[in-house]
């Protein structure tokens, strides 16, 4: 594994993914109608926070794929939501995060262990299935992380997976991709095995239909 930067390689049991938290955003309940039973946005926010605390350990890494809150949401409220969330958080910018300037970043880092803000990330997760990246007795799955779904991501025609958010309850029918939007993950961070299963199911749907493009997901 010497040709890989060790900082790019993650243990599947210690690595989590989630997108589109939309703390304090009342309209998100309409966008995600049918995927939840929340009475109000406060219940939505408290559920995400409780699930995060229940699953993630301080030594884990969480790849947050963007859209924490709308620009009109007060920084004090966003800080309250992120306060003491466990895990080392890598924040991948979403389209509703551009107001998170250096001042916001400093304040958010005071209350949560946010180790990086970035627009795009490529990582490797250790796995047992055969991939194009053998490393001794194990293999590595390359993951492309970006807020938006990419029609042809780096490694798309090999076995690289692409994880995205942005489209809420809709999933693009693109091979080897899936969304980590909170409304699809039952409002909790998820791990590689969960995403792998969803990608395999998505690939099977694509093979059956022979179609591409955005489709509402049927579970």
C-alpha positions in Angstrom: 0.0 0.0 0.0 3.1 2.2 -0.2 1.9 4.0 -3.4 -1.2 5.3 -1.5 -1.1 8.2 0.8 -2.1 6.7 4.2 -4.3 9.7 4.8 -6.4 8.8 1.8 -7.2 5.3 3.1 -10.0 4.7 5.6 -11.3 1.7 7.6 -15.0 1.0 6.7 -16.0 0.6 10.3 -14.7 4.0 11.3 -15.9 6.0 8.3 -19.3 7.6 7.8 -21.2 9.6 5.1 -24.1 12.0 5.1 -25.4 14.9 3.1 -28.0 17.6 3.1 -28.7 18.2 6.8 -30.6 21.5 6.1 -30.7 22.4 9.8 -33.5 25.0 10.5 -34.8 24.8 6.9 -38.6 24.4 7.1 -39.1 23.8 3.3 -36.9 20.8 3.4 -39.8 18.9 4.9 -41.7 19.5 1.7 -38.8 18.5 -0.5 -38.5 15.3 1.4 -42.2 14.5 1.8 -42.8 10.8 1.9 -39.4 10.1 3.4 -40.2 11.2 7.0 -42.9 11.8 9.6 -41.5 14.9 11.3 -44.0 17.3 12.7 -41.7 20.2 12.3 -38.1 21.2 11.5 -37.0 21.1 15.2 -37.9 17.4 15.3 -36.0 16.8 12.0 -32.9 18.5 13.4 -33.0 16.8 16.8 -33.3 13.4 15.0 -30.2 13.9 12.9 -28.2 15.1 15.9 -29.4 12.1 18.1 -28.6 9.6 15.3 -25.2 11.1 14.8 -24.3 10.8 18.5 -25.7 7.3 18.6 -23.5 6.0 15.8 -20.3 8.0 15.4 -17.3 7.8 17.8 -14.8 10.7 18.4 -12.1 8.8 16.5 -14.2 8.1 13.4 -14.2 10.2 10.3 -17.5 11.7 8.9 -17.6 12.9 5.3 -20.4 15.5 5.2 -21.3 16.2 1.6 -22.7 19.6 2.1 -25.8 21.8 2.7 -25.7 22.3 6.5 -28.2 25.2 6.5 -29.6 28.0 4.4 -27.9 31.4 4.4 -30.7 32.9 6.4 -30.2 30.4 9.3 -28.4 32.1 12.1 -24.9 31.0 12.9 -25.8 30.6 16.5 -28.4 27.9 15.6 -26.0 26.1 13.3 -23.4 26.1 16.0 -25.9 24.6 18.4 -26.6 21.8 15.9 -23.0 21.0 15.4 -21.9 21.4 19.0 -19.8 18.4 20.1 -20.9 16.2 17.2 -18.5 13.2 17.4 -16.0 12.4 14.7 -13.5 14.2 12.6 -15.7 16.0 10.0 -14.6 16.6 6.4 -17.0 19.2 5.0 -17.5 19.0 1.3 -19.2 22.2 0.1 -22.8 22.2 -1.0 -24.7 24.8 -3.0 -26.2 26.2 0.2 -22.8 26.5 2.0 -21.2 29.4 0.2 -22.1 31.8 3.1 -19.9 29.7 5.3 -17.0 32.1 5.0 -13.8 32.1 7.1 -15.5 33.7 10.1 -18.2 31.0 10.1 -15.6 28.3 9.7 -13.7 29.5 12.7 -16.8 29.6 14.8 -18.0 26.1 13.7 -14.5 24.7 14.4 -14.9 26.0 18.0 -17.8 23.6 18.6 -17.1 20.6 16.4 -14.0 18.8 15.2 -14.2 20.0 11.5 -10.8 19.1 10.1 -11.3 20.2 6.5 -13.5 22.3 4.2 -13.2 21.3 0.6 -15.2 21.2 -2.7 -14.2 17.7 -3.8 -12.6 14.6 -2.3 -11.2 11.3 -3.5 -10.5 8.6 -0.9 -10.1 4.8 -0.6 -12.0 2.5 1.8 -10.6 -0.9 2.7 -12.8 -3.7 1.4 -12.9 -7.5 0.8 -14.4 -7.6 -2.6 -12.0 -7.6 -5.6 -11.4 -4.1 -7.1 -8.7 -2.5 -9.3 -6.7 -1.6 -6.2 -5.3 -4.7 -4.6 -3.2 -4.2 -1.4 -1.9 -7.4 0.1 -4.8 -9.5 1.4 -7.3 -6.7 1.1 -8.6 -4.4 -1.6 -9.4 -0.7 -1.7 -12.5 0.9 -3.1 -11.9 4.3 -4.5 -14.7 6.8 -3.7 -15.3 10.1 -5.4 -17.1 12.5 -3.0 -18.9 15.6 -4.4 -22.0 17.4 -3.4 -23.6 17.1 -6.9 -24.1 13.9 -8.9 -21.5 13.6 -11.7 -22.5 11.9 -14.9 -19.0 10.6 -15.5 -16.9 10.6 -12.4 -13.2 9.8 -12.3 -12.9 6.0 -12.6 -16.6 5.7 -13.7 -15.8 2.8 -16.1 -13.6 1.0 -13.7 -15.0 0.2 -10.2 -14.8 3.6 -8.5 -17.9 4.6 -6.6 -19.3 8.2 -6.6 -21.2 9.4 -3.5 -23.1 12.6 -3.7 -26.1 14.6 -2.2 -28.0 17.6 -3.4 -31.0 15.8 -5.0 -32.8 14.9 -1.8 -35.2 12.0 -2.3 -34.3 11.6 -6.0 -31.5 9.3 -7.2 -29.7 9.6 -10.5 -29.6 6.4 -12.5 -25.9 6.4 -13.1 -23.7 3.3 -12.7 -21.7 3.0 -9.5 -23.2 6.1 -7.8 -25.6 6.8 -4.9 -26.8 9.6 -2.7 -26.0 10.0 0.9 -28.8 12.6 1.4 -30.1 12.4 4.9 -33.6 11.7 3.7 -32.4 8.5 2.0 -30.2 7.3 5.0 -33.1 7.6 7.5 -31.5 10.8 8.7 -28.4 9.2 10.0 -24.7 8.8 8.9 -24.1 5.6 7.0 -21.1 3.5 6.2 -19.5 2.0 3.1 -21.4 -1.4 3.3 -24.7 0.5 3.3 -23.7 2.5 0.3 -22.2 -0.5 -1.5 -25.6 -2.3 -1.2 -27.5 0.7 -2.5 -25.1 1.1 -5.4 -25.5 -2.6 -6.3 -29.3 -2.2 -6.2 -29.1 1.0 -8.3 -26.9 -0.7 -10.9 -29.4 -3.6 -11.1 -32.3 -1.1 -11.7 -30.2 0.5 -14.4 -29.5 -2.8 -16.0 -33.2 -3.7 -16.1 -34.5 -0.4 -17.4 -31.7 0.5 -19.8 -32.4 4.1 -18.9 -30.5 7.0 -17.4 -31.4 10.3 -15.9 -33.0 11.4 -12.6 -35.7 9.1 -11.3 -37.6 9.1 -8.0 -36.4 6.1 -6.0 -38.8 3.3 -5.3 -38.1 1.2 -2.2 
